Amino acid sequence: MPSSIRQFLADALRLIRIALWMTIPTTMWLWLGAPTPIECVPEYDWYKGNVLCVSEDTHLWIAFGLFLLGIAVFGGWINGYSFDVLSRALRSEQQLPPLRMVSAVEGCGLFFMCLKYWLPAIAYLIAITVLASMLPLATRNHAYHALLMIGTPVMLAMYWGSLVGLSRYAVFGEHTLLYRRRENMGLALANLKASLALTFMLILLSILCAVAWIGLSVFLEAWQELEFMVEAAIGSFGFYVVLLSGGLACCRLVAGYASKIGIGDHLKPGANGD
């Protein structure tokens, strides 16, 4: 078997393993919204009951609490694992990194680092929202959209700069490289053609993922006789497969972009004249 096919199959099996690992708790969470059993339907109450046979407030807090916990753990883990994929891709390592629970902690830390990078853009959005709310109602929406369009080119350059900063952080291991906004944005703008090509490829990848998810949704809707838990399990598994596939492809695209603009060249033998 050619090495490329063998590597593809190995990556596919690892992706399926990750998707299954995430599907089980997600399906259990979706079970909280399953149809209410007959014994749990109250006779003289204004709400219709729930699958846990508890009060509506208790059911709401349990579902909401588990949702926040799942978002923090799964989101952090995917974030950290994707960063590991980017780091390996910049080192020309095609094999996916091993599965580590600590990636959730690393991913949450990376999220707050990226949040710090985007603070100026967040402050700008808050400022124009407050400013637009002070204007007359007739011109409020037009003024807000005009101010938003003015800041869009800067935000696009910041987005490119964030990808450059992540790539530099992945190569050098120095997190302060994330916050060098002008330096990273300048590097991205100096390679404008590559930045625009990356943006086009990421948009195309997002469209393909959306089409795949819509196709899966249509498939599930066509099978009306499926039980709730079966539909929840298939839907969750398909969602994670699409999400992980798109995320890994995105990491490979960003790694290729970083290599084109010179990030990671010092890792190649002889790059420093040795």
Disulfide bonds with the S-S distance in Angstrom:
Cys40-Cys53 1.41
